[in-house]
Amino acid sequence: MRLTDLEVRFGATTALAGVDLTVAAGERVAVVGASGAGKSTLLGVLNGSVPPTAGSVRVLGADPAGLRGPALRRLRARTGTVHQHLELVGPLRVVHNVNAGRLGTWSAARALRSLVQPQGLDDVRTALDRVGLADRMFERTDRLSGGQRQRVALARLLVQRPELVLADEPASALDPALADQALELLAGLAADRGGALLACLHDPALALRHCDRVVGLTDGRVTLDAPASALTVAGLERFYGVVR
């Protein structure tokens, strides 16, 4: 993926400005910065939910903003996102929320049929087992804890099997051991398809343990782009201190 002189404005507010960023297949990139630095907007541009105001965007060989209908659905099926607010449907059972990861590849008829008689149960069970929730498959999602719902969102991504993985604070509600497990799953998922991982992370230690590159945003601009091996937790904490 490549962003060239990217700019995103919301009215009078500039969320991203002059962003040049290239991520190669196989890279694991942590995106860091204070609240409001533009991290979530950056991921939104990449998954096609936020249109750029100016600049060039190429994701898996295509410009998301220039696609419509089936072409956009195909790109989104290849791009998996763990949203900060998870975007789960609370009253639905866990199995249905996990199966939502396959809607980009299912026909409308199969998706509707699955709401009555869930499809692909073996794959759903395997994904939930990997995140420690195999026994919750038929429970209502809104009866789970925040950390459990976050793991349901990870399982949804596992059944989708995207080439590009975008994760917005994927471990914010998890304890340290589960946070490490979540990042390992996401990195492994991207590697399985020969793709890349971009994860917005607020924990410097987590970023350095699981990513090989760190990109930092300050007021919508890239002000840090370095190999993780060249950084320290203390240094990243100072970076956060500068932008807060």
C-alpha positions as CSV (number, residue, x, y, z in Angstrom):
1,M,0.0,0.0,0.0
2,R,1.1,3.5,-0.7
3,L,-0.1,6.9,0.4
4,T,1.3,10.0,-1.4
5,D,0.7,13.6,-0.1
6,L,-2.5,12.4,1.6
7,E,-4.8,15.0,3.1
8,V,-8.1,14.5,4.9
9,R,-10.2,17.4,6.1
10,F,-13.5,17.5,8.0
11,G,-14.8,20.9,7.4
12,A,-12.3,23.3,8.9
13,T,-10.4,20.6,10.7
14,T,-7.4,18.9,9.0
15,A,-7.1,15.3,10.2
16,L,-4.2,14.3,8.0
17,A,-1.8,16.5,6.0
18,G,1.0,15.6,3.7
19,V,1.2,12.0,4.6
20,D,3.6,9.9,2.5
21,L,3.7,6.3,3.6
22,T,4.6,3.0,1.9
23,V,4.0,-0.4,3.6
24,A,5.4,-3.5,1.9
25,A,3.9,-7.0,2.0
26,G,5.1,-8.8,5.1
27,E,5.6,-5.7,7.2
28,R,4.1,-5.3,10.7
29,V,3.7,-1.6,11.4
30,A,2.6,0.0,14.7
31,V,0.9,3.4,14.3
32,V,1.4,5.5,17.4
33,G,0.4,9.0,18.6
34,A,-1.8,10.9,21.0
35,S,-5.6,10.9,20.8
36,G,-6.6,13.1,17.8
37,A,-3.3,12.6,16.0
38,G,-5.1,11.0,13.0
39,K,-4.5,7.3,13.6
40,S,-8.1,6.2,13.2
41,T,-8.5,8.5,10.2
42,L,-5.5,6.9,8.5
43,L,-7.0,3.4,8.9
44,G,-10.3,4.7,7.6
45,V,-8.7,5.9,4.4
46,L,-7.1,2.5,3.9
47,N,-10.3,0.5,4.4
48,G,-12.3,2.9,2.2
49,S,-14.6,4.3,4.9
50,V,-12.9,7.8,4.9
51,P,-12.5,9.5,1.5
52,P,-9.3,11.5,1.1
53,T,-9.6,15.2,0.4
54,A,-6.4,15.2,-1.7
55,G,-3.5,13.0,-2.5
56,S,-3.1,9.4,-3.9
57,V,-4.1,6.2,-2.2
58,R,-3.2,2.7,-3.4
59,V,-4.4,-0.3,-1.3
60,L,-3.7,-3.8,-2.7
61,G,-3.4,-2.3,-6.1
62,A,-6.5,-0.2,-6.1
63,D,-7.8,3.2,-5.0
64,P,-10.6,2.5,-2.4
65,A,-12.2,5.9,-3.0
66,G,-12.6,5.2,-6.7
67,L,-14.4,1.9,-6.3
68,R,-18.1,1.2,-6.1
69,G,-20.4,-1.9,-5.7
70,P,-18.8,-5.3,-6.2
71,A,-15.3,-3.9,-6.8
72,L,-15.4,-2.1,-3.4
73,R,-16.8,-5.2,-1.7
74,R,-14.0,-7.4,-3.1
75,L,-11.4,-5.0,-1.9
76,R,-13.0,-4.8,1.6
77,A,-13.1,-8.6,1.7
78,R,-9.3,-8.6,1.2
79,T,-8.9,-5.9,3.9
80,G,-9.8,-6.8,7.4
81,T,-10.4,-4.2,10.1
82,V,-10.7,-4.4,13.9
83,H,-12.4,-1.1,14.7
84,Q,-11.8,0.7,18.0
85,H,-15.5,0.5,18.8
86,L,-15.6,-3.1,17.4
87,E,-18.8,-2.7,15.3
88,L,-20.5,-5.8,16.7
89,V,-24.3,-6.3,16.8
90,G,-25.0,-6.8,20.4
91,P,-28.4,-8.7,20.3
92,L,-27.0,-11.2,17.8
93,R,-25.3,-14.4,18.9
94,V,-21.5,-14.6,18.8
95,V,-21.6,-17.0,15.8
96,H,-23.4,-14.4,13.7
97,N,-20.9,-11.6,14.5
98,V,-18.0,-13.9,13.7
99,N,-19.6,-14.9,10.4
100,A,-19.9,-11.2,9.5
101,G,-16.2,-11.5,8.5
102,R,-17.3,-13.5,5.5
103,L,-20.1,-11.3,4.2
104,G,-17.9,-9.9,1.5
105,T,-17.5,-13.3,-0.1
106,W,-21.1,-14.7,0.6
107,S,-24.1,-14.1,-1.6
108,A,-27.0,-12.2,0.0
109,A,-29.0,-15.4,0.0
110,R,-26.4,-17.3,2.0
111,A,-25.9,-14.4,4.4
112,L,-29.7,-14.3,5.2
113,R,-29.9,-18.1,5.4
114,S,-27.0,-18.0,7.9
115,L,-29.0,-15.8,10.3
116,V,-31.5,-18.7,10.6
117,Q,-29.2,-21.6,10.3
118,P,-25.6,-20.5,10.9
119,Q,-23.1,-21.5,8.2
120,G,-19.5,-22.6,8.5
121,L,-19.7,-23.6,12.1
122,D,-16.4,-25.5,12.0
123,D,-14.5,-22.4,11.0
124,V,-16.3,-20.3,13.5
125,R,-15.6,-22.7,16.3
126,T,-11.9,-22.9,15.3
127,A,-11.6,-19.1,15.3
128,L,-13.3,-18.8,18.7
129,D,-11.1,-21.5,20.1
130,R,-8.0,-19.5,19.1
131,V,-9.3,-16.5,21.1
132,G,-10.5,-18.6,24.0
133,L,-14.2,-18.2,23.4
134,A,-15.3,-21.6,21.9
135,D,-17.8,-22.1,24.7
136,R,-19.6,-18.8,23.9
137,M,-20.5,-19.4,20.3
138,F,-24.2,-19.2,20.8
139,E,-24.3,-16.6,23.5
140,R,-25.7,-13.1,22.8
141,T,-22.8,-10.8,22.1
142,D,-24.1,-8.0,24.4
143,R,-23.8,-10.4,27.4
144,L,-20.1,-10.6,27.1
145,S,-17.5,-8.5,28.8
146,G,-15.6,-5.8,26.9
147,G,-12.5,-7.9,26.6
148,Q,-14.6,-10.9,25.4
149,R,-16.3,-8.7,22.7
150,Q,-12.9,-7.6,21.6
151,R,-11.9,-11.2,21.1
152,V,-15.1,-11.8,19.1
153,A,-13.9,-9.0,16.8
154,L,-10.6,-10.8,16.4
155,A,-12.4,-14.1,15.6
156,R,-14.4,-12.3,12.9
157,L,-11.1,-11.3,11.3
158,L,-9.8,-14.8,11.6
159,V,-12.6,-16.3,9.5
160,Q,-12.3,-13.4,7.0
161,R,-8.6,-14.2,6.4
162,P,-7.7,-10.8,4.8
163,E,-4.5,-9.9,3.1
164,L,-4.2,-6.5,4.7
165,V,-5.0,-6.3,8.5
166,L,-5.9,-3.0,10.0
167,A,-6.4,-2.9,13.8
168,D,-7.4,0.2,15.8
169,E,-6.4,-0.4,19.4
170,P,-7.0,-4.2,19.2
171,A,-5.8,-4.9,22.7
172,S,-7.1,-1.9,24.7
173,A,-9.6,-4.0,26.8
174,L,-7.3,-7.1,27.2
175,D,-5.0,-8.0,30.0
176,P,-1.2,-8.2,29.1
177,A,-1.2,-11.9,28.3
178,L,-4.3,-11.7,26.0
179,A,-2.9,-8.5,24.4
180,D,0.2,-10.3,23.4
181,Q,-1.9,-13.2,22.1
182,A,-4.1,-10.8,20.1
183,L,-1.1,-9.2,18.4
184,E,0.4,-12.6,17.6
185,L,-2.8,-13.7,16.0
186,L,-3.1,-10.5,13.9
187,A,0.6,-10.7,12.8
188,G,0.2,-14.4,12.0
189,L,-3.0,-13.7,10.0
190,A,-1.3,-11.1,7.8
191,A,1.7,-13.4,7.3
192,D,-0.5,-16.3,6.3
193,R,-1.8,-14.3,3.3
194,G,1.6,-12.7,2.5
195,G,0.1,-9.4,3.6
196,A,0.8,-6.6,6.0
197,L,-0.4,-5.5,9.5
198,L,-1.0,-1.9,10.5
199,A,-2.0,-1.6,14.2
200,C,-2.8,1.6,16.1
201,L,-1.4,0.9,19.6
202,H,-1.3,3.0,22.7
203,D,1.2,0.7,24.5
204,P,4.8,1.3,23.4
205,A,6.1,-2.0,24.8
206,L,3.4,-3.9,22.9
207,A,4.3,-2.1,19.7
208,L,8.0,-2.9,20.0
209,R,7.4,-6.5,20.9
210,H,5.1,-7.3,17.9
211,C,5.9,-4.8,15.1
212,D,9.1,-4.4,13.1
213,R,8.4,-0.7,12.2
214,V,6.8,2.2,14.1
215,V,5.1,5.2,12.4
216,G,4.2,8.1,14.6
217,L,1.6,10.8,13.9
218,T,1.6,14.3,15.4
219,D,-1.4,16.5,14.5
220,G,-2.0,14.5,11.3
221,R,1.5,14.4,10.1
222,V,4.1,11.6,10.1
223,T,6.8,12.7,12.5
224,L,8.3,9.3,13.3
225,D,9.1,6.4,10.9
226,A,11.7,4.0,12.2
227,P,12.5,0.3,12.7
228,A,11.3,-1.0,16.0
229,S,14.8,-2.3,16.6
230,A,16.1,1.3,16.7
231,L,13.6,2.5,19.3
232,T,13.1,2.0,23.0
233,V,10.0,2.0,25.2
234,A,11.4,5.1,27.0
235,G,11.9,6.8,23.7
236,L,8.4,6.1,22.6
237,E,7.0,7.3,25.9
238,R,8.9,10.5,25.3
239,F,7.3,10.7,21.9
240,Y,3.9,10.4,23.4
241,G,4.8,13.0,25.9
242,V,5.7,15.4,23.2
243,V,2.4,15.1,21.3
244,R,0.0,15.1,24.3
